């Protein structure tokens, strides 16, 4: 069979072989060879390489060109293909007798012709020396600095930079070409000849691949890619850091990028997978994009030579079985050469490699421990490959960094986590920073921030970066709200819906009150596509899928669907501009569709598992509620609740009858009420002597948010009417300002006072303010580990003194200083029924203790005072002692780890001597010596009611500890 026939008959296979990896390196290497062999002239090369054409288009252009040129050119093309393609891609291809063809051109007669004839060798020789070659040419005046910068753009690989350099120098004339060739000869003399068994060659291959990988990742990460229409924003210009903290720890320590994959907070030394979790829109993808960019610039993570970034959304689309090698090179970056050697390097040095996986919650397949896969070269289905990477059967020692929504991580995978890092969105300063970066006009930024600070519910929403982006983008609609701005997530997404429709209508037209009806068909088509996809964890749509869904070009032009950057396959693919927008359109479709099946859709959407047992352990059943099986359906249900709010009834009545809306509303209320009752039924009977407590299950907060979105006080009141507990525990439940707003909206209707425990969440100062409406039903408020500052305390105390029921507060490990003690002193003076104040592990000094003492002197009720882990010293201990020595209520006092010495112990001895109520005094980890303990022992001789004084970790010798233990049994060392 002739070479022309082989090219024609294998056309599809040749296109696939050159395009399967998404890299143009194969095609460009073939063009290099064909130019050097004279099979193509310069004009042919330029026609194939027209800017803007896809890789597939250029490949087909080359095949057409070779076929039209005849048998000899096709023969040379097949020879080039045989030379360039990896062995694995040549198995099913036929090259005839062309694979051994050699260059038959005569010796070139000029330097410019040599650039063409030696082009393949020059690309290889110069790709690690581009900067040096450019320096010589700039120095001699052949190229300009701007031309130099154009060649070195990070979007180009090192090989592409060399090709652009050769193309440019060819146009600069004979002398410039001679200078470049002389430079190449000097370089060639210094390079060790390649030797497959030589370690230097291996290192050179890795360095070359690392450079290409850095270039590729840098180009992909340069612009903010998380949201629509943000291509104009450089990530450097817009990126705003979110709060990063360790999960499941008793302290809140802010982390930096290096700490995320570093040793800080490691819980399982044997595991390799680090989880970065956060709710939808909290900035997980942007965080990962920033980490990628900084690694590519070699400013962070210097211990990792290679970084492979993966999108779980993209992995979802992978239908064929892949080996680990194919996964790395096809999905990330294809090596120009030495693929086998590079892969072996990765296998031999796993500690130098980092894998990142963005969006575990968008990975639709379930995980199973049943299928072990340990061979890196053997293909396996994507779920099997992914799970075995995570748990370490495959590539043990490679650090893996995974982002996900917390509730989407299955227990089977959690056991293989090295640690979990929580991404908690923006602080108030972060919101300010992001808005000012988003708006180049300082006046506009100030107006937007002024609107946010005047609407704390909206400010609470903006702690989630995606909401902050929406508000910044839709600022004109926001400012138009006046003082009655958006309150709920649904309000915000209706605002962005209105914004997009308004900006896509022709000039001169206005978006009237009937804008939903005006765009009803678009909403329904996009909504149907969104819902059907969500039910199958599907987030990327081919052009065919979009067309089959009835979505038109006009619908796409509205801006809610954007071209996906996560797919490297042929053809155009689409995705919603954010996954929460897909959930919103799905909710709109459920509400506005007249199909009777929506009754079942709503029921399924709000179905929750029934808790059982004292810990509320979930029953094992196939459907585990939207929070675990598909977290985006949980967001959809929240939007459904919000859209059925009476506030939005007039908007939806334009295109839906009131009877149908009311029917759906009643169904949602019934579902939410039933879900809450299931939680209440799981509350165990209290043990004798203990309070009746309820530890909220994960779905509890979701149901609370659904009720808040409905903005109906009657629904909230009815839902909690039967809740009878003394203590409600919501620790480690990802409670931020948004959730605090929802909790306050519902809990304010409780019939009996409750202790509200919100330890280890992200409440912050804004969240504290949002909780104030329910403070009157809280007899106790526990806010340990919540990033609360003095500003939040000022507002809390101002409200607290008005609430007769409010009697206890715990604020261990926040960001409090001496300033907060002024407010608590005022509270102690004003509230003569306040029982417990715990301010441990903050930044309170002697000055703060003195301020607090002013309030303690007037307080006739305080029983518990905790200042563990501050720095009050002897002076502060003395001030507190003077204030408490006449107390007739104090039961427990903790001054652990406060720098208290013997002088402070002497002062505290007076409290012991005079008190008739004190039971325990905690003074561990201080600086008390023998003299100080002597004062305490003498005081105990006058007091029989004190049961224990804790003194571990003070300045005492073992002999002194033994002596005092024998003298006084109530001392604990």
VENJORA-V86890 format. One record per pair of residues at least 4 apart in sequence whose C-alpha atoms are under 6 Angstrom apart, sorted by sequence separation. I is the first residue (numbers start at 0). J is the second residue. D is the distance in Angstrom with one decimal. If there is no record, write none. Layout:
i=I j=J d=D
i=I j=J d=D
This chain:
i=4 j=8 d=6.0
i=5 j=9 d=5.9
i=6 j=10 d=5.8
i=9 j=13 d=6.0
i=15 j=19 d=5.5
i=39 j=43 d=5.7
i=80 j=84 d=5.7
i=113 j=117 d=5.7
i=114 j=118 d=5.5
i=121 j=125 d=5.9
i=122 j=126 d=5.9
i=125 j=129 d=5.8
i=134 j=138 d=6.0
i=137 j=141 d=6.0
i=155 j=159 d=5.6
i=205 j=209 d=5.9
i=213 j=217 d=5.9
i=216 j=220 d=6.0
i=217 j=221 d=5.9
i=234 j=238 d=5.3
i=254 j=258 d=5.7
i=257 j=261 d=5.9
i=277 j=281 d=5.9
i=282 j=286 d=5.9
i=294 j=298 d=5.9
i=321 j=325 d=5.9
i=325 j=329 d=5.4
i=326 j=330 d=5.6
i=327 j=331 d=5.6
i=328 j=332 d=5.1
i=334 j=338 d=6.0
i=344 j=348 d=6.0
i=345 j=349 d=5.7
i=381 j=385 d=5.9
i=387 j=391 d=5.8
i=391 j=395 d=4.7
i=425 j=429 d=4.9
i=445 j=449 d=6.0
i=455 j=459 d=5.9
i=468 j=472 d=6.0
i=469 j=473 d=5.9
i=470 j=474 d=5.6
i=480 j=484 d=5.0
i=497 j=501 d=5.9
i=510 j=514 d=5.8
i=515 j=519 d=5.6
i=522 j=526 d=5.8
i=523 j=527 d=6.0
i=533 j=537 d=5.6
i=540 j=544 d=5.8
i=543 j=547 d=6.0
i=546 j=550 d=5.5
i=587 j=591 d=6.0
i=588 j=592 d=5.5
i=600 j=604 d=6.0
i=611 j=615 d=4.7
i=625 j=629 d=5.0
i=626 j=630 d=4.6
i=648 j=652 d=5.9
i=652 j=656 d=5.9
i=668 j=672 d=6.0
i=695 j=699 d=5.8
i=716 j=720 d=6.0
i=734 j=738 d=5.4
i=742 j=746 d=5.7
i=743 j=747 d=5.7
i=762 j=766 d=4.5
i=792 j=796 d=6.0
i=795 j=799 d=5.8
i=820 j=824 d=5.8
i=826 j=830 d=5.7
i=843 j=847 d=5.5
i=871 j=875 d=4.6
i=880 j=884 d=5.7
i=899 j=903 d=5.6
i=910 j=914 d=5.7
i=927 j=931 d=5.6
i=955 j=959 d=6.0
i=963 j=967 d=6.0
i=964 j=968 d=5.7
i=33 j=38 d=5.0
i=34 j=39 d=5.2
i=107 j=112 d=5.6
i=136 j=141 d=5.3
i=137 j=142 d=5.1
i=258 j=263 d=5.9
i=293 j=298 d=5.4
i=294 j=299 d=5.3
i=328 j=333 d=4.7
i=379 j=384 d=5.9
i=387 j=392 d=5.1
i=388 j=393 d=4.9
i=425 j=430 d=5.8
i=461 j=466 d=5.2
i=485 j=490 d=5.1
i=532 j=537 d=4.6
i=545 j=550 d=5.6
i=555 j=560 d=5.6
i=610 j=615 d=4.6
i=611 j=616 d=5.4
i=625 j=630 d=5.4
i=33 j=39 d=5.7
i=107 j=113 d=5.6
i=136 j=142 d=5.9
i=137 j=143 d=5.9
i=223 j=229 d=6.0
i=293 j=299 d=5.8
i=387 j=393 d=5.4
i=438 j=444 d=5.7
i=461 j=467 d=4.4
i=485 j=491 d=5.9
i=575 j=581 d=5.7
i=610 j=616 d=5.7
i=685 j=691 d=4.8
i=65 j=72 d=5.6
i=451 j=458 d=5.1
i=610 j=617 d=4.9
i=625 j=632 d=5.4
i=626 j=633 d=5.6
i=65 j=73 d=5.4
i=168 j=176 d=5.9
i=222 j=230 d=5.7
i=244 j=252 d=5.8
i=625 j=633 d=4.9
i=223 j=232 d=5.9
i=244 j=253 d=5.1
i=435 j=444 d=5.3
i=501 j=510 d=5.8
i=563 j=572 d=5.4
i=47 j=57 d=5.6
i=150 j=160 d=5.6
i=222 j=232 d=5.8
i=243 j=253 d=5.6
i=244 j=254 d=5.8
i=562 j=572 d=5.7
i=563 j=573 d=4.8
i=222 j=233 d=4.5
i=223 j=234 d=4.9
i=243 j=254 d=5.3
i=562 j=573 d=4.4
i=563 j=574 d=5.6
i=682 j=693 d=5.5
i=222 j=234 d=5.0
i=561 j=573 d=5.4
i=47 j=60 d=6.0
i=221 j=234 d=5.8
i=561 j=574 d=5.6
i=560 j=574 d=5.5
i=560 j=575 d=4.5
i=561 j=576 d=5.9
i=608 j=623 d=5.9
i=559 j=575 d=5.7
i=560 j=576 d=5.9
i=77 j=94 d=5.6
i=81 j=98 d=5.9
i=559 j=576 d=5.7
i=607 j=624 d=4.8
i=606 j=624 d=5.8
i=78 j=97 d=5.1
i=373 j=392 d=5.4
i=78 j=98 d=4.3
i=373 j=393 d=4.8
i=643 j=664 d=5.7
i=950 j=971 d=5.8
i=951 j=972 d=4.3
i=763 j=785 d=5.6
i=947 j=969 d=4.6
i=948 j=970 d=5.0
i=949 j=971 d=4.8
i=950 j=972 d=5.1
i=74 j=97 d=5.4
i=754 j=777 d=5.5
i=762 j=785 d=5.3
i=763 j=786 d=4.9
i=764 j=787 d=5.2
i=946 j=969 d=5.9
i=947 j=970 d=5.9
i=752 j=776 d=4.5
i=753 j=777 d=4.9
i=754 j=778 d=5.5
i=756 j=780 d=6.0
i=757 j=781 d=5.7
i=758 j=782 d=4.9
i=761 j=785 d=5.0
i=763 j=787 d=4.6
i=390 j=415 d=5.3
i=752 j=777 d=5.3
i=753 j=778 d=5.7
i=754 j=779 d=4.4
i=755 j=780 d=5.1
i=756 j=781 d=4.6
i=757 j=782 d=5.3
i=758 j=783 d=4.5
i=759 j=784 d=4.6
i=760 j=785 d=5.5
i=872 j=897 d=5.7
i=524 j=550 d=5.7
i=734 j=760 d=5.2
i=735 j=761 d=4.7
i=736 j=762 d=5.5
i=747 j=773 d=4.2
i=752 j=778 d=5.8
i=754 j=780 d=6.0
i=758 j=784 d=5.9
i=759 j=785 d=5.9
i=778 j=804 d=5.1
i=787 j=813 d=5.3
i=788 j=814 d=4.8
i=789 j=815 d=5.4
i=815 j=841 d=5.4
i=816 j=842 d=4.7
i=817 j=843 d=5.0
i=828 j=854 d=5.1
i=834 j=860 d=5.8
i=835 j=861 d=5.9
i=839 j=865 d=5.9
i=843 j=869 d=5.4
i=844 j=870 d=4.8
i=845 j=871 d=4.1
i=856 j=882 d=4.8
i=862 j=888 d=5.3
i=867 j=893 d=5.8
i=871 j=897 d=5.7
i=872 j=898 d=4.6
i=873 j=899 d=4.9
i=877 j=903 d=5.7
i=880 j=906 d=5.9
i=884 j=910 d=4.2
i=890 j=916 d=5.5
i=895 j=921 d=5.8
i=899 j=925 d=5.3
i=900 j=926 d=4.5
i=901 j=927 d=4.8
i=905 j=931 d=5.9
i=912 j=938 d=4.9
i=923 j=949 d=5.6
i=927 j=953 d=5.4
i=928 j=954 d=5.0
i=726 j=753 d=5.3
i=727 j=754 d=6.0
i=729 j=756 d=5.8
i=730 j=757 d=5.1
i=733 j=760 d=5.4
i=734 j=761 d=5.7
i=735 j=762 d=4.7
i=739 j=766 d=5.5
i=743 j=770 d=5.2
i=764 j=791 d=4.2
i=775 j=802 d=5.0
i=778 j=805 d=4.2
i=779 j=806 d=6.0
i=781 j=808 d=5.7
i=782 j=809 d=5.8
i=783 j=810 d=4.7
i=786 j=813 d=5.1
i=787 j=814 d=5.6
i=788 j=815 d=5.0
i=806 j=833 d=4.4
i=807 j=834 d=5.7
i=810 j=837 d=5.9
i=811 j=838 d=5.2
i=814 j=841 d=5.9
i=815 j=842 d=5.8
i=816 j=843 d=5.0
i=820 j=847 d=5.6
i=824 j=851 d=5.0
i=827 j=854 d=5.1
i=833 j=860 d=5.9
i=834 j=861 d=4.3
i=835 j=862 d=5.9
i=837 j=864 d=5.6
i=838 j=865 d=5.8
i=839 j=866 d=4.4
i=840 j=867 d=5.9
i=842 j=869 d=5.6
i=843 j=870 d=6.0
i=844 j=871 d=4.2
i=848 j=875 d=5.0
i=852 j=879 d=5.3
i=855 j=882 d=5.8
i=862 j=889 d=4.1
i=865 j=892 d=5.8
i=866 j=893 d=5.8
i=867 j=894 d=4.9
i=870 j=897 d=4.5
i=872 j=899 d=4.5
i=873 j=900 d=5.9
i=876 j=903 d=5.2
i=880 j=907 d=5.4
i=889 j=916 d=5.9
i=890 j=917 d=4.1
i=891 j=918 d=6.0
i=893 j=920 d=5.9
i=894 j=921 d=5.9
i=895 j=922 d=4.7
i=898 j=925 d=5.1
i=899 j=926 d=5.6
i=900 j=927 d=4.3
i=901 j=928 d=5.9
i=904 j=931 d=5.2
i=908 j=935 d=5.2
i=911 j=938 d=5.9
i=918 j=945 d=4.4
i=921 j=948 d=5.8
i=922 j=949 d=5.5
i=923 j=950 d=4.3
i=926 j=953 d=5.2
i=927 j=954 d=5.6
i=928 j=955 d=5.8
i=725 j=753 d=4.7
i=726 j=754 d=4.4
i=727 j=755 d=5.1
i=728 j=756 d=4.7
i=729 j=757 d=5.2
i=730 j=758 d=4.9
i=731 j=759 d=5.3
i=777 j=805 d=5.6
i=778 j=806 d=5.3
i=779 j=807 d=4.5
i=780 j=808 d=4.8
i=781 j=809 d=4.7
i=782 j=810 d=5.1
i=783 j=811 d=4.6
i=784 j=812 d=5.1
i=785 j=813 d=6.0
i=786 j=814 d=5.9
i=806 j=834 d=5.4
i=807 j=835 d=4.6
i=808 j=836 d=5.5
i=809 j=837 d=4.6
i=810 j=838 d=5.1
i=811 j=839 d=4.4
i=812 j=840 d=4.7
i=813 j=841 d=5.8
i=832 j=860 d=5.4
i=833 j=861 d=5.7
i=834 j=862 d=5.2
i=835 j=863 d=4.5
i=836 j=864 d=5.1
i=837 j=865 d=4.3
i=838 j=866 d=5.1
i=839 j=867 d=4.3
i=840 j=868 d=4.2
i=841 j=869 d=5.6
i=860 j=888 d=5.8
i=861 j=889 d=5.9
i=862 j=890 d=5.0
i=863 j=891 d=4.9
i=864 j=892 d=5.0
i=865 j=893 d=4.7
i=866 j=894 d=5.3
i=867 j=895 d=4.6
i=868 j=896 d=4.9
i=869 j=897 d=5.2
i=888 j=916 d=5.9
i=889 j=917 d=5.5
i=890 j=918 d=5.1
i=891 j=919 d=5.0
i=892 j=920 d=5.1
i=893 j=921 d=4.5
i=894 j=922 d=5.4
i=895 j=923 d=4.9
i=896 j=924 d=4.7
i=898 j=926 d=5.9
i=917 j=945 d=5.7
i=918 j=946 d=5.4
i=919 j=947 d=5.1
i=920 j=948 d=4.8
i=921 j=949 d=4.8
i=922 j=950 d=5.2
i=923 j=951 d=4.6
i=924 j=952 d=4.3
i=925 j=953 d=5.2
i=926 j=954 d=5.5
i=457 j=486 d=5.7
i=542 j=571 d=5.8
i=725 j=754 d=6.0
i=730 j=759 d=5.8
i=731 j=760 d=5.6
i=736 j=765 d=5.9
i=740 j=769 d=4.9
i=743 j=772 d=5.8
i=779 j=808 d=5.7
i=783 j=812 d=5.9
i=784 j=813 d=5.5
i=811 j=840 d=5.6
i=812 j=841 d=5.5
i=828 j=857 d=5.3
i=831 j=860 d=5.8
i=839 j=868 d=5.5
i=840 j=869 d=5.4
i=845 j=874 d=5.8
i=849 j=878 d=5.3
i=868 j=897 d=5.7
i=873 j=902 d=5.9
i=877 j=906 d=5.3
i=895 j=924 d=5.9
i=896 j=925 d=5.1
i=905 j=934 d=5.5
i=912 j=941 d=5.7
i=919 j=948 d=5.9
i=923 j=952 d=5.6
i=924 j=953 d=5.4
i=456 j=486 d=5.5
i=542 j=572 d=5.8
i=715 j=745 d=5.0
i=719 j=749 d=6.0
i=736 j=766 d=3.9
i=739 j=769 d=5.7
i=743 j=773 d=4.9
i=789 j=819 d=4.9
i=817 j=847 d=4.2
i=824 j=854 d=4.0
i=828 j=858 d=5.7
i=845 j=875 d=4.0
i=852 j=882 d=5.4
i=873 j=903 d=4.3
i=901 j=931 d=3.9
i=908 j=938 d=5.5
i=912 j=942 d=5.8
i=126 j=157 d=5.2
i=541 j=572 d=4.5
i=739 j=770 d=5.6
i=820 j=851 d=5.3
i=827 j=858 d=5.4
i=126 j=158 d=5.3
i=540 j=572 d=5.4
i=692 j=724 d=5.6
i=716 j=748 d=5.2
i=521 j=554 d=5.6
i=540 j=573 d=5.0
i=691 j=724 d=5.2
i=692 j=725 d=6.0
i=38 j=72 d=5.6
i=539 j=573 d=5.7
i=691 j=725 d=5.4
i=692 j=726 d=4.6
i=693 j=727 d=5.1
i=694 j=728 d=4.7
i=695 j=729 d=5.6
i=707 j=741 d=5.1
i=126 j=161 d=5.9
i=539 j=574 d=4.9
i=690 j=725 d=5.9
i=692 j=727 d=5.9
i=425 j=462 d=4.7
i=704 j=741 d=5.4
i=424 j=462 d=5.5
i=122 j=161 d=5.8
i=424 j=463 d=5.1
i=360 j=403 d=5.3
i=355 j=399 d=5.7
i=357 j=401 d=5.9
i=358 j=402 d=5.4
i=359 j=403 d=4.9
i=352 j=397 d=5.6
i=353 j=398 d=5.1
i=354 j=399 d=4.7
i=355 j=400 d=4.6
i=356 j=401 d=4.7
i=357 j=402 d=5.1
i=358 j=403 d=5.1
i=306 j=352 d=5.9
i=308 j=354 d=6.0
i=309 j=355 d=5.9
i=310 j=356 d=5.7
i=311 j=357 d=5.8
i=350 j=396 d=5.5
i=353 j=399 d=5.9
i=355 j=401 d=5.8
i=672 j=718 d=5.6
i=304 j=351 d=5.4
i=305 j=352 d=5.0
i=306 j=353 d=4.8
i=307 j=354 d=4.9
i=308 j=355 d=4.8
i=309 j=356 d=4.8
i=310 j=357 d=5.0
i=311 j=358 d=5.5
i=315 j=362 d=5.9
i=349 j=396 d=5.3
i=350 j=397 d=5.4
i=360 j=407 d=5.2
i=303 j=351 d=4.5
i=306 j=354 d=5.9
i=311 j=359 d=5.9
i=349 j=397 d=4.7
i=303 j=352 d=5.3
i=312 j=361 d=5.8
i=586 j=635 d=5.4
i=29 j=79 d=5.5
i=311 j=362 d=5.5
i=323 j=375 d=5.0
i=529 j=581 d=5.3
i=586 j=638 d=5.9
i=582 j=635 d=4.7
i=586 j=639 d=5.1
i=322 j=376 d=5.1
i=503 j=557 d=6.0
i=156 j=211 d=5.2
i=322 j=377 d=5.1
i=530 j=585 d=4.4
i=322 j=378 d=3.8
i=529 j=585 d=5.1
i=321 j=378 d=4.3
i=111 j=169 d=5.6
i=156 j=214 d=5.8
i=320 j=378 d=5.3
i=321 j=379 d=5.4
i=526 j=584 d=4.4
i=320 j=379 d=4.7
i=526 j=585 d=4.6
i=320 j=380 d=4.5
i=153 j=214 d=5.2
i=111 j=173 d=5.9
i=526 j=588 d=4.7
i=110 j=173 d=5.9
i=154 j=218 d=4.6
i=111 j=176 d=5.7
i=153 j=218 d=5.7
i=523 j=588 d=5.6
i=640 j=705 d=5.5
i=644 j=709 d=4.4
i=36 j=102 d=5.3
i=110 j=176 d=5.5
i=615 j=681 d=5.9
i=3 j=70 d=5.5
i=110 j=177 d=5.6
i=641 j=708 d=4.3
i=2 j=70 d=5.9
i=220 j=288 d=5.7
i=609 j=677 d=5.8
i=637 j=705 d=4.9
i=640 j=708 d=5.9
i=641 j=709 d=4.8
i=640 j=709 d=5.5
i=3 j=73 d=5.6
i=611 j=681 d=5.7
i=613 j=683 d=5.2
i=2 j=73 d=5.5
i=610 j=681 d=5.9
i=2 j=74 d=5.2
i=220 j=292 d=5.5
i=217 j=292 d=5.3
i=217 j=295 d=5.6
i=35 j=115 d=5.2
i=35 j=116 d=3.8
i=213 j=295 d=4.4
i=31 j=118 d=5.9
i=31 j=119 d=5.5
i=276 j=402 d=5.6
i=278 j=404 d=5.2
i=271 j=398 d=5.0
i=272 j=399 d=4.6
i=273 j=400 d=4.9
i=274 j=401 d=4.9
i=275 j=402 d=4.7
i=276 j=403 d=5.0
i=277 j=404 d=5.0
i=272 j=400 d=5.9
i=274 j=402 d=5.8
i=276 j=404 d=5.2
i=276 j=405 d=5.2
i=516 j=653 d=5.8
i=516 j=654 d=5.5
i=273 j=416 d=5.9
i=281 j=424 d=4.9
i=272 j=416 d=5.0
i=273 j=417 d=5.4
i=275 j=419 d=6.0
i=277 j=421 d=5.9
i=270 j=415 d=5.6
i=272 j=417 d=5.3
i=273 j=418 d=5.3
i=274 j=419 d=4.7
i=275 j=420 d=4.7
i=276 j=421 d=5.1
i=277 j=422 d=5.1
i=270 j=416 d=5.8
i=271 j=417 d=5.7
i=273 j=419 d=6.0
i=275 j=421 d=5.8
i=276 j=422 d=5.9
i=270 j=417 d=4.7
i=489 j=638 d=5.8
i=267 j=417 d=4.7
i=266 j=417 d=5.9
i=265 j=417 d=5.9
i=266 j=418 d=5.6
i=489 j=641 d=5.4
i=265 j=418 d=5.3
i=246 j=419 d=5.3
i=363 j=536 d=5.2
i=246 j=420 d=5.4
i=245 j=420 d=4.6
i=246 j=421 d=5.7
i=244 j=420 d=5.6
i=245 j=421 d=5.9
i=244 j=421 d=5.2
i=243 j=421 d=5.6
i=243 j=422 d=4.8
i=242 j=422 d=5.8
i=242 j=423 d=5.1
i=242 j=424 d=5.7
i=281 j=463 d=5.0
i=282 j=464 d=6.0
i=241 j=424 d=4.7
i=281 j=464 d=5.4
i=241 j=425 d=4.8
i=280 j=464 d=5.9
i=280 j=465 d=4.7
i=239 j=433 d=5.9
i=237 j=436 d=5.6
i=407 j=627 d=5.4
i=406 j=627 d=5.8
i=487 j=708 d=5.9
i=313 j=565 d=5.6
i=459 j=736 d=4.7
i=460 j=737 d=5.4
i=459 j=737 d=5.1
i=20 j=329 d=4.6
i=227 j=576 d=5.3
i=226 j=576 d=5.7
i=251 j=784 d=5.8
i=21 j=567 d=6.0
